[in-house]
């Protein structure tokens, strides 16, 4: 069974998470500089069978697009141009960074480790993917 990938795209860094082949477990894959994410994904897609890609959709509390929406939309357009046959699904990414930070605290990471923004991005992507898998099973 092919994998599902979640992408938490940011101006500087992009967190990436992936399912296992049975699409049951969401795990952090990596964080890459945002300017390198398309190249990274090309290499990944050559090695792994991927069913679809989830891309975070930044929304405000009232459900309206956030100020970072144009940046994400530009990335989505570049992604679709690079991978026209890949299924893309947008998912709400509200609170994922806060949840990622809380996960780091709950895991007992020291303050210095919790300042690792790349890890926060990877955990955020993992949370988006885990939430997607949970909704899919219901």
N, C-alpha and C positions, 0 to 999 in steps of 0.2 A: 504494500500500500504506500502511496507517495506521502511525503511529509507536507506540513503546512508551516510557513514562516511568518513571523510577525516582525514588523519594522517600526521602531520608534525613531523617526527621522528628526534630526535637529540641525541647526545651522552649522554647528561645529562637529558633532558626533552623532552617530546613528547606532542605536542598540538593536541587536538582532537576536531573536529567539526562534527555536525550531521544535517541532514535535518529534517524537520517535516515529518509527515506521508504521506503528499501529494507530497513530494519532490519539494517543491516550495521555502522554506525559509531555508537558511543556518545559523546555530547558533553555537557559541562556546559551547562546552560541558565541557571540562576541560583540564588541563595539569597534566600529571602524570610523576613521575620519569621513565626514559626509561627502567630501569630494571624491572619495575612493569607493563609495558604496556600490555603484553600478558595476565597476570592475570586479569587486569582491563577489557580487552576486552572479556575474557571468561565470566565474570560476566555480562557484558553488553549484550552480545549476548544471554545469557540465558533469559534475561528480555525483550529484544526488537527484533523485526523482522528487519533484515538488509539485503538489496539486494546485496550491494557491498561495498568494501572499496577502497578508493582512497589513494594512498601513493605517497607522493612527490618524484619527481625525480630531484636531484640537478644537474643542468647543468651550464656550463660556458656561457658567452656571445656568444661564437662561436658555441654553441650547443653541445660541447664535455662534457663528464662526469667531474664533479668537484672532488676535492681531498676527499670529504666526500662520494663519490659514494660507495666505498667498505663497509663502515659502514651501509649505507642504504640497500645495496644488502644483507648483512648478516641478517639485520632485516627482509627483505622481505622473505628470506628463512626460518627464524624462524616462521614468521607469517603463511606462507603456510603450514609448518609442523604442526603447532598448529590448523589451520583451513583449512584443505584441500578442503573443499567444498565451501568455501567463494570465491566469485569473487573478483579479485584484478585488479585494473587499475592504472597504473602509470600516474602521471600528472606533468607537468612542474611546479616547485616551484620557478623559478627565480623571484626575486624582491619581493616575498611575505613578507619577514621580513621588507624590506624598506617600503612597502605599509602598513604593520601593524603598524609600528612606525608612519608613517604619519597619519594614521587613529586615533591613540591615540592623536596626536597633534590637529588634526581637531576636535576631540571630546572634546577638552578642558581639557584633563588630565594634572595635574601638573607634573613638571619635575620628582619628586620623584616617582609618579605613572608610568611614562613612563619608568622608570628603571626596572620595573617588567618584567624580561625576560620570566617568565611563561605566562604572559598575551600576550606578543608578539607572543609566540609559538601558543597559542590558536587562536589569531586573524589571524595568518598566515594560519592555517588550515582552518579557516572560509573563508578566501579569496580564497584559492584553491578550496574549495567546491562551493562557490558562482560563481566563474569563470566557473567551470565545469557545473553547472546548467544553466548558461547563454548560454554556447556553445550547450548544449543539446537541448535547446528550439529553437535554430536558425534553 
